């Protein structure tokens, strides 16, 4: 038991090292091998749980930076890691319960279960788009092009199959499994040979504003005048590149900009003088509701439209189950942690040509895909990562933008305060990036063609994975019945 526990913990540590925060990406192809040894023909819940604990406690360590705002964050971080680790424990149990041949288990069942696990982790009030196996490859464009066809979860499936092949090689000393691993890697690479369905018309000059305002400073309304001047100065720098679009980060000022006539005129004047569109993040107070929003100013200075965030961040922008907490006497605690919940937008409607998933919406595949399906020809993410105080979250968040670009074959822009800003091409190449205060200007192109993933989403991969798991379990139940109810 001790050996299997250590192997499981080692696997979780190796996977965490492969993630964007550490960036030892090649470990993702071998990190599951120790776990598979721990699971081999044994009850799998405990090894899976240990693996999950080690992985999530390390990979989600950036959550701890929020403890400077409320110490209960530490407890929440541990509970969240345990919650996700239990899912890994159930995954481990599912891998070992059928008692299949090793080939079926590690080459088919394991990839299918990991795909389903990563998808399920994005659902519900605690849905999270971080800590996915595929995110380790965000700086390797040649290996992630399949995301435009089958989605990023397909990459996770292939990564798990490679780990399974290497495990079988070590277990059986059969070189054929090394060939299978190489073949899986080649399968990822072959998608890079498919021509991109990209139209190159007139370039759109995009100026991305990147800022470094501490969260404590940004939350203080007394700093409004100073911060307004600071962002308008960055806007002046952006105008020097003669842009067609200037993008500011999320919620840049401690004010409802669209309810402040002076602020509206300041950014409208910036748009008019540069004959450019200006996009910025702001809170919006409307009908007694507060929204996290993106506003687009047209070249004339008029507000051309607003997008309201559809999936607010749990515990950051709303408290899941607040009414239940109030019913059991914990309403005061919930209010002390977050006084009011942000409201949700009605749907994923683009602003002109632009799809604008806000902040953590970009960590999930669905919002960007829906925006592209609804007509977005470029993806733009305004975000405020200053909450996380220069932690590993910055790289993890920017990595998500790379996959949204490839999945939808759209130029993707991220404008961050306290994070990484930049532009990413439709094939996942980081054209420019900046982790500091300043402006990045590059040419991008609007795209209208829909990728296969944008059209069909994750359903092809999910149905295949679900069908595979179902068939294997049904076959096992039939075999068990024939054996008189005993597990062979």
C-alpha positions as CSV (number, residue, x, y, z in Angstrom):
1,X,0.0,0.0,0.0
2,X,2.8,2.4,0.9
3,X,4.5,1.8,-2.5
4,X,1.3,2.4,-4.4
5,X,0.6,5.6,-2.4
6,X,4.1,7.0,-3.2
7,X,3.7,6.1,-6.9
8,X,0.3,7.9,-7.0
9,X,1.7,11.0,-5.3
10,X,4.7,11.0,-7.7
11,X,2.3,10.9,-10.6
12,X,0.4,13.9,-9.3
13,X,3.6,15.8,-8.8
14,X,4.9,15.1,-12.2
15,X,1.6,16.1,-13.8
16,X,1.7,19.4,-11.9
17,X,5.2,20.0,-13.1
18,X,4.0,19.6,-16.7
19,X,1.3,22.3,-16.3
20,X,1.9,25.9,-17.6
21,X,2.9,27.1,-14.1
22,X,6.1,25.1,-14.2
23,X,6.1,24.4,-17.9
24,X,8.0,21.0,-18.1
25,X,5.5,20.1,-20.8
26,X,7.1,16.8,-21.9
27,X,6.4,15.3,-18.5
28,X,2.7,15.1,-19.5
29,X,3.6,12.1,-21.8
30,X,5.0,10.0,-18.9
31,X,3.4,11.5,-15.7
32,X,0.6,8.9,-15.5
33,X,2.9,5.9,-15.8
34,X,3.5,5.7,-12.0
35,X,-0.2,6.0,-11.4
36,X,-1.0,3.2,-13.8
37,X,1.5,1.0,-11.9
38,X,-0.3,1.8,-8.7
39,X,-3.6,1.0,-10.2
40,X,-2.6,-2.2,-12.0
41,X,-5.1,-4.9,-11.0
42,X,-5.7,-3.3,-7.6
43,X,-8.6,-1.4,-6.0
44,X,-8.1,2.0,-7.5
45,X,-9.9,4.6,-5.3
46,X,-7.1,5.2,-2.9
47,X,-4.3,5.6,-5.6
48,X,-6.6,7.8,-7.6
49,X,-7.4,10.0,-4.6
50,X,-3.7,10.4,-3.7
51,X,-2.9,11.3,-7.3
52,X,-5.6,13.9,-7.3
53,X,-4.7,15.4,-4.0
54,X,-1.0,15.8,-5.0
55,X,-1.9,17.3,-8.4
56,X,-4.6,19.7,-7.4
57,X,-2.9,20.9,-4.3
58,X,0.1,21.9,-6.4
59,X,-1.6,23.0,-9.6
60,X,-4.3,25.1,-7.9
61,X,-1.8,26.7,-5.4
62,X,-2.6,30.1,-7.0
63,X,-5.9,30.2,-5.1
64,X,-4.0,30.7,-1.9
65,X,-3.0,34.2,-3.0
66,X,-6.6,35.2,-2.4
67,X,-6.1,34.6,1.4
68,X,-4.9,38.2,1.7
69,X,-8.5,39.2,1.2
70,X,-10.1,36.5,3.4
71,X,-8.4,33.8,5.4
72,X,-11.2,31.3,4.8
73,X,-9.8,31.0,1.2
74,X,-7.2,28.5,2.7
75,X,-10.0,26.2,3.8
76,X,-11.8,26.6,0.5
77,X,-8.6,25.7,-1.4
78,X,-8.2,22.5,0.5
79,X,-11.9,21.6,0.2
80,X,-11.8,22.2,-3.6
81,X,-8.7,20.1,-4.0
82,X,-10.3,17.3,-2.0
83,X,-13.5,17.6,-4.1
84,X,-11.6,17.2,-7.4
85,X,-9.4,14.5,-5.9
86,X,-12.5,12.4,-5.0
87,X,-13.3,12.5,-8.7
88,X,-9.8,11.1,-9.5
89,X,-10.5,8.4,-6.8
90,X,-13.7,7.4,-8.6
91,X,-11.8,7.5,-11.9
92,X,-9.2,5.1,-10.4
93,X,-12.0,2.8,-9.1
94,X,-13.6,2.8,-12.5
95,X,-10.3,1.8,-14.1
96,X,-9.7,-1.1,-11.9
97,X,-13.3,-2.4,-11.3
98,X,-13.9,-4.0,-14.7
99,X,-10.8,-6.3,-14.4
100,X,-10.1,-6.0,-18.1
101,X,-7.1,-7.0,-20.1
102,X,-4.3,-4.4,-19.6
103,X,-4.5,-3.4,-23.3
104,X,-8.1,-2.5,-23.1
105,X,-7.7,-0.7,-19.7
106,X,-4.7,1.5,-20.5
107,X,-5.2,2.1,-24.3
108,X,-9.0,2.6,-24.4
109,X,-10.7,2.8,-21.0
110,X,-8.2,5.2,-19.4
111,X,-8.3,7.8,-22.2
112,X,-12.1,7.6,-22.3
113,X,-12.5,8.1,-18.5
114,X,-10.0,11.0,-18.4
115,X,-11.9,12.7,-21.2
116,X,-15.2,12.3,-19.3
117,X,-13.6,13.4,-16.0
118,X,-12.1,16.6,-17.5
119,X,-15.5,17.4,-19.1
120,X,-17.5,16.8,-16.0
121,X,-15.1,19.0,-14.0
122,X,-16.2,22.0,-16.1
123,X,-19.9,21.6,-15.2
124,X,-21.9,22.8,-12.2
125,X,-21.3,25.7,-9.8
126,X,-17.7,24.7,-9.1
127,X,-16.9,24.1,-12.8
128,X,-13.3,24.8,-13.5
129,X,-11.4,25.0,-16.9
130,X,-7.9,24.8,-15.4
131,X,-5.8,21.7,-14.7
132,X,-6.5,19.9,-18.0
133,X,-3.9,17.6,-19.4
134,X,-4.0,19.2,-22.8
135,X,-3.0,22.6,-21.4
136,X,0.5,21.4,-20.9
137,X,1.1,21.6,-24.7
138,X,0.0,25.3,-25.1
139,X,3.4,26.3,-26.4
140,X,3.7,23.4,-28.9
141,X,1.4,24.4,-31.8
142,X,2.3,21.4,-33.9
143,X,0.7,19.1,-31.4
144,X,-2.6,20.9,-30.7
145,X,-4.1,21.4,-34.1
146,X,-6.5,18.5,-33.6
147,X,-8.5,20.8,-31.3
148,X,-10.0,22.5,-34.3
149,X,-11.5,19.2,-35.4
150,X,-12.3,17.2,-32.3
151,X,-11.7,19.8,-29.5
152,X,-9.0,19.9,-26.9
153,X,-10.4,16.9,-25.0
154,X,-9.2,14.8,-27.9
155,X,-5.6,15.9,-27.0
156,X,-6.1,14.7,-23.5
157,X,-7.3,11.3,-24.7
158,X,-4.2,10.9,-26.9
159,X,-1.9,12.0,-24.0
160,X,-3.4,9.3,-21.7
161,X,-3.1,6.7,-24.5
162,X,0.6,7.6,-24.8
163,X,1.1,7.2,-21.1
164,X,-0.8,3.9,-21.2
165,X,1.4,2.6,-24.1
166,X,4.6,3.4,-22.2
167,X,3.2,1.7,-19.1
168,X,2.4,-1.4,-21.1
169,X,5.9,-1.3,-22.6
170,X,7.5,-1.2,-19.1
171,X,5.1,-3.8,-17.8
172,X,5.3,-6.3,-20.6
173,X,8.7,-5.4,-22.1
174,X,7.1,-5.4,-25.5
175,X,8.6,-2.8,-27.9
176,X,5.3,-2.7,-29.9
177,X,3.9,-0.5,-27.3
178,X,6.6,2.1,-27.9
179,X,5.6,2.1,-31.5
180,X,2.0,2.7,-30.4
181,X,3.1,5.6,-28.3
182,X,5.1,7.1,-31.2
183,X,2.0,6.5,-33.4
184,X,-0.2,8.4,-31.0
185,X,2.2,11.3,-30.9
186,X,2.3,11.3,-34.7
187,X,-1.5,11.3,-34.8
188,X,-1.4,14.7,-32.9
189,X,1.2,16.1,-35.2
190,X,-0.5,15.0,-38.5
191,X,-3.3,17.5,-37.9
192,X,-0.7,20.3,-38.4
193,X,-0.6,19.3,-42.0
194,X,-4.2,20.2,-42.6
195,X,-4.5,23.6,-44.3
196,X,-6.1,26.3,-42.2
197,X,-9.4,27.6,-43.4
198,X,-8.3,31.2,-43.0
199,X,-9.3,34.2,-45.0
200,X,-6.7,37.0,-45.1
201,X,-8.5,40.2,-46.0
202,X,-7.6,43.6,-44.8
203,X,-5.7,43.4,-41.5
204,X,-7.2,44.7,-38.3
205,X,-4.6,46.6,-36.2
206,X,-5.2,45.7,-32.6
207,X,-3.6,47.6,-29.7
208,X,-3.8,45.6,-26.5
209,X,-3.5,47.5,-23.2
210,X,-1.7,45.6,-20.4
211,X,-1.7,47.1,-16.9
212,X,-0.3,46.3,-13.5
213,X,-2.7,47.8,-11.0
214,X,-2.7,46.0,-7.7
215,X,-6.1,44.6,-6.8
216,X,-6.2,46.4,-3.5
217,X,-5.6,49.7,-5.3
218,X,-8.2,48.9,-8.0
219,X,-10.9,48.2,-5.5
220,X,-10.5,51.6,-3.7
221,X,-12.9,54.2,-5.1
222,X,-10.6,57.0,-3.9
223,X,-8.2,56.0,-6.7
224,X,-10.7,56.7,-9.5
225,X,-9.1,59.9,-10.8
226,X,-5.6,58.5,-10.7
227,X,-6.5,55.2,-12.4
228,X,-8.6,57.0,-15.0
229,X,-5.6,59.2,-15.9
230,X,-3.4,56.1,-16.0
231,X,-5.6,54.2,-18.4
232,X,-6.2,57.2,-20.6
233,X,-2.4,57.6,-20.9
234,X,-2.1,54.0,-21.9
235,X,-4.8,54.7,-24.4
236,X,-2.7,57.6,-25.8
237,X,0.2,55.2,-26.2
238,X,-2.1,52.8,-28.0
239,X,-3.2,55.5,-30.5
240,X,0.5,55.8,-31.6
241,X,0.2,52.5,-33.6
242,X,-2.9,53.8,-35.5
243,X,-5.1,50.9,-34.4
244,X,-8.5,49.8,-35.6
245,X,-9.3,48.5,-32.1
246,X,-8.0,49.3,-28.6
247,X,-8.6,46.7,-25.9
248,X,-8.5,47.5,-22.2
249,X,-8.6,44.9,-19.4
250,X,-11.6,43.8,-17.3
251,X,-13.2,46.2,-14.8
252,X,-10.5,48.8,-15.2
253,X,-11.9,51.4,-12.9
254,X,-13.6,51.4,-9.4
255,X,-16.7,52.9,-11.1
256,X,-19.6,52.0,-13.3
257,X,-18.2,53.6,-16.4
258,X,-21.4,53.4,-18.5
259,X,-23.3,55.2,-15.7
260,X,-20.7,58.0,-15.4
261,X,-21.0,60.6,-18.1
262,X,-17.6,62.0,-17.6
263,X,-15.9,58.6,-18.0
264,X,-18.1,57.8,-21.0
265,X,-16.9,61.1,-22.7
266,X,-13.3,60.4,-21.9
267,X,-13.2,57.0,-23.6
268,X,-15.6,58.2,-26.4
269,X,-13.1,61.0,-27.1
270,X,-10.3,58.5,-27.3
271,X,-12.2,56.6,-29.9
272,X,-13.1,59.7,-31.9
273,X,-9.6,61.1,-32.0
274,X,-8.1,57.8,-33.1
275,X,-11.0,56.9,-35.4
276,X,-10.8,53.5,-33.7
277,X,-13.0,51.2,-31.8
278,X,-12.4,51.0,-28.0
279,X,-13.3,48.0,-25.9
280,X,-13.1,48.0,-22.1
281,X,-14.4,46.0,-19.1
282,X,-16.6,47.6,-16.5
283,X,-19.3,46.8,-14.0
284,X,-22.9,47.7,-15.0
285,X,-25.7,48.5,-12.6
286,X,-29.0,47.9,-14.2
287,X,-32.5,47.2,-12.8
288,X,-31.0,46.5,-9.3
289,X,-28.6,44.0,-10.8
290,X,-24.9,44.2,-11.2
291,X,-23.1,42.7,-14.2
292,X,-19.6,42.1,-15.2
293,X,-19.6,43.6,-18.7
294,X,-17.6,44.5,-21.7
295,X,-18.5,47.7,-23.6
296,X,-17.5,48.6,-27.2
297,X,-17.2,52.2,-28.3
298,X,-17.5,52.8,-32.0
299,X,-15.2,55.1,-34.0
300,X,-17.9,57.8,-33.5
301,X,-17.6,57.6,-29.8
302,X,-21.0,56.0,-29.3
303,X,-21.4,52.9,-27.2
304,X,-22.0,50.2,-29.9
305,X,-23.0,47.5,-27.4
306,X,-22.3,45.6,-24.2
307,X,-21.8,42.0,-23.4
308,X,-22.7,40.7,-19.9
309,X,-20.8,37.8,-18.5
310,X,-22.8,34.6,-18.6
311,X,-20.7,32.5,-16.2
312,X,-19.6,34.5,-13.2
313,X,-16.7,33.1,-11.2
314,X,-17.9,31.0,-8.2
315,X,-16.9,32.5,-4.8
316,X,-15.3,35.4,-6.7
317,X,-18.4,37.0,-8.3
318,X,-21.2,34.9,-6.7
319,X,-21.7,32.5,-3.9
320,X,-23.1,29.1,-5.1
321,X,-26.0,28.1,-2.9
322,X,-26.3,31.5,-1.1
323,X,-29.9,30.9,-0.3
324,X,-29.2,27.6,1.2
325,X,-26.4,29.1,3.3
326,X,-28.9,31.8,4.5
327,X,-31.4,29.1,5.4
328,X,-29.0,27.3,7.6
329,X,-27.8,30.4,9.3
330,X,-24.6,31.1,7.4
331,X,-25.9,34.1,5.4
332,X,-23.9,36.5,7.5
333,X,-20.7,34.6,6.7
334,X,-21.5,34.5,3.0
335,X,-22.2,38.2,3.0
336,X,-18.9,39.0,4.8
337,X,-17.1,37.0,2.1
338,X,-19.0,38.5,-0.9
339,X,-21.7,41.0,-0.1
340,X,-23.7,40.6,-3.3
341,X,-23.8,38.2,-6.3
342,X,-23.2,39.4,-9.8
343,X,-26.1,38.6,-12.2
344,X,-25.7,36.5,-15.3
345,X,-26.0,37.7,-18.9
346,X,-28.7,36.3,-21.1
347,X,-26.5,34.7,-23.7
348,X,-23.3,34.6,-25.8
349,X,-23.9,37.6,-28.2
350,X,-20.9,39.0,-30.0
351,X,-20.1,42.7,-29.9
352,X,-20.0,43.6,-33.6
353,X,-17.3,41.2,-35.0
354,X,-15.9,40.3,-31.5
355,X,-16.7,37.5,-29.1
356,X,-15.7,38.6,-25.6
357,X,-15.5,35.8,-23.0
358,X,-14.7,37.7,-19.8
359,X,-12.0,36.5,-17.4
360,X,-12.5,32.8,-16.4
361,X,-15.1,32.3,-19.2
362,X,-12.1,31.9,-21.5
363,X,-10.9,28.9,-19.5
364,X,-14.0,27.0,-20.7
365,X,-14.4,25.9,-24.3
366,X,-18.2,26.4,-24.5
367,X,-18.4,30.3,-24.2
368,X,-15.9,30.9,-27.0
369,X,-17.4,28.3,-29.2
370,X,-20.9,29.7,-28.8
371,X,-19.7,33.2,-29.5
372,X,-18.0,32.0,-32.7
373,X,-21.1,30.1,-33.7
374,X,-23.1,33.3,-33.2
375,X,-20.9,35.3,-35.5
376,X,-17.8,36.3,-33.7
377,X,-14.9,36.7,-36.1
378,X,-12.3,37.4,-33.4
379,X,-12.1,36.4,-29.7
380,X,-11.2,39.1,-27.2
381,X,-10.8,38.3,-23.5
382,X,-10.6,41.3,-21.1
383,X,-9.4,39.9,-17.7
384,X,-8.2,41.0,-14.3
385,X,-5.6,38.6,-13.0
386,X,-4.3,41.0,-10.3
387,X,-6.3,39.0,-7.8
388,X,-3.7,36.2,-8.1
389,X,-0.6,38.3,-7.4
390,X,1.9,37.1,-10.0
391,X,1.1,33.4,-9.4
392,X,1.0,30.4,-11.7
393,X,-2.6,31.4,-12.6
394,X,-1.2,33.9,-15.1
395,X,0.3,31.4,-17.4
396,X,-2.5,28.9,-16.9
397,X,-5.1,31.5,-17.9
398,X,-3.1,32.6,-21.0
399,X,-2.7,29.0,-22.0
400,X,-6.5,28.7,-22.2
401,X,-6.6,31.5,-24.7
402,X,-4.3,29.5,-27.0
403,X,-6.7,26.6,-27.1
404,X,-9.7,28.8,-27.7
405,X,-7.9,30.2,-30.7
406,X,-7.1,26.8,-32.2
407,X,-10.5,25.3,-31.4
408,X,-12.4,28.0,-33.3
409,X,-9.7,29.1,-35.8
410,X,-10.0,32.7,-34.6
411,X,-7.4,35.3,-33.8
412,X,-7.6,35.6,-30.0
413,X,-6.7,38.6,-27.9
414,X,-6.2,38.8,-24.1
415,X,-6.0,42.1,-22.4
416,X,-5.0,41.7,-18.7
417,X,-4.5,43.7,-15.6
418,X,-2.0,42.0,-13.5
419,X,-1.7,39.1,-16.0
420,X,-0.4,38.2,-19.5
421,X,-1.7,40.2,-22.4
422,X,-1.2,39.3,-26.0
423,X,-2.4,38.1,-29.4
424,X,-2.6,34.5,-30.6
425,X,-3.1,33.4,-34.2
426,X,-5.7,30.8,-35.3
427,X,-3.1,28.0,-35.2
428,X,-2.2,28.7,-31.6
429,X,1.1,30.7,-32.2
430,X,1.6,33.4,-29.6
431,X,2.3,36.3,-31.9
432,X,3.0,38.8,-29.1
433,X,2.7,38.8,-25.3
434,X,3.4,41.1,-22.4
435,X,3.4,40.6,-18.6
436,X,3.9,44.2,-17.6
437,X,2.4,47.6,-18.1
438,X,2.3,48.8,-21.7
439,X,0.7,48.3,-25.1
440,X,1.2,45.5,-27.6
441,X,0.1,46.2,-31.2
442,X,-0.1,43.7,-33.9
443,X,-2.1,43.0,-37.1
444,X,-4.9,40.4,-36.9
445,X,-7.6,39.2,-39.3
446,X,-11.3,38.6,-38.9
447,X,-12.4,35.1,-39.7
448,X,-15.8,33.8,-40.8
449,X,-15.2,30.1,-41.6
450,X,-16.3,27.8,-38.8
451,X,-14.0,25.0,-37.7
452,X,-15.4,21.5,-37.3
453,X,-15.1,21.9,-33.6
454,X,-17.1,25.2,-33.6
455,X,-19.8,23.4,-35.6
456,X,-20.1,20.3,-33.5
457,X,-18.3,20.9,-30.2
458,X,-17.2,18.1,-27.9
459,X,-20.1,15.8,-28.7
460,X,-18.2,13.5,-31.1
461,X,-15.4,12.8,-28.6
462,X,-17.8,12.6,-25.6
463,X,-20.1,10.2,-27.3
464,X,-17.2,8.0,-28.3
465,X,-15.8,8.0,-24.8
466,X,-19.2,7.4,-23.2
467,X,-20.0,4.6,-25.6
468,X,-16.7,3.0,-25.1
469,X,-17.1,3.1,-21.3
470,X,-20.6,1.8,-21.5
471,X,-19.7,-1.1,-23.8
472,X,-16.8,-2.2,-21.6
473,X,-18.9,-2.1,-18.5
474,X,-21.8,-4.0,-20.1
475,X,-19.5,-6.6,-21.4
476,X,-18.0,-7.0,-17.9
477,X,-21.4,-7.3,-16.3
478,X,-22.3,-10.0,-18.8
479,X,-19.1,-11.8,-18.0
480,X,-19.7,-11.5,-14.3
481,X,-23.2,-12.9,-14.7
482,X,-21.8,-15.9,-16.6
483,X,-19.4,-16.5,-13.7
484,X,-22.2,-16.6,-11.2
485,X,-21.7,-13.1,-9.9
486,X,-18.0,-13.4,-9.1
487,X,-15.5,-11.0,-10.5
488,X,-12.9,-13.0,-12.5
